[in-house]
Amino acid sequence: MQGVIKGIYNKGHVILEEIPETEGPIEVFVTFPTDFVAEQPKEHSKRVFGLGKGLVLYMSPDFNEPLEDLKDYM
């Protein structure tokens, strides 16, 4: 059974405008209109010094040499 039933969400509770005919518990999906959903502020975690240490396993010996494609600009 698929259907859409309008309802109101208030402080963790959903009040449906009509009662569906179901036999026992049934999985539901609640979709909020994007106009009414307040965005939660994102918490930024502080970066830890040395977080990327050990991620680069190989670096070419000529890594710092100028690139052939950019010689006209140097």
Helices and strands as residue ranges (DSSP letters): E 7-10, E 13-16, G 68-73
